[in-house]
Amino acid sequence: MARRGAAIVEFALVASIIFMAFLGACEFCRLSMMRHSLDNAVYEAARRSIVSGATASEITAKAKSIMATLGISKVNVTVEPSVITDTTEFVTVKVSVPMNSSTDPNAPMMTRSLKMRRERSL
């Protein structure tokens, strides 16, 4: 009978470690998916910025629509320069999202940026 109690204790110890490892792997996968989506959002927004006639509001909307596919609504998009003209040579797009879903303003942010040369019409 004492051996049966020892097996239950061993199972409780091992199961908790395996459960924590499983949850850690799930969280890592979620952050990895968020990072890849963020990379895609900044890339697609920057691609939109290099086309003649692009505006900062269109670029912002593009990045936010891609991040919305993950259900992320707290997206900060910065476009430099804020006014894009025909003489603008480079456009930098920076997209930031919180790494967690809390409303804490000090929550860590995941940020990606991309600088692209604009297309020139001949």
Residue, then its C-alpha position, 0 to 999 in steps of 0.5 A: m500500500a505504501r508503494r501506491g502512495a509513492a507512485i501518486v506523489e511521483f506522478a504529481l511531481v512529474a506531471s506538474i513539470i510536464f504540464m509547465a513545459f507544455l504550457g511554455a511551448c504553447e506560449f513560445c508558439r504564440l509569441s513566435m506567431m505574433r512575431h511572424s505576423l508583425d514581420n508580415a505587417v511591417y513588410e506589407a505596410a512598407r510595400r504599400s508605402i513605396v508605391s506612388g500616391a501612398t499616404a500614411s493613413e493607408i500604410t497604417a490601415k494596412a498594418k492594422s488590418i494584418m494584425a487584426t487577423l490575430g485579434i490584436s487591436k492595440v497596434n501602434v504604427t509610425v510612418e516616417p516621414s509622416v507626409i509622403t511626397d514625390t520627392t521622398e526617397f525612403v519611407t520607414v514603417k515601424v509597427s509595435v504591439p504589446m506582448n500580452s493582452s493586458t491594459d498595462p501601459n508599461a507592458p513590454m512591446m514587440t516592435r519591428s521596423l523596415k525602411m524601403r526606397r520609394e519607386r520613382s516614376l520616369 
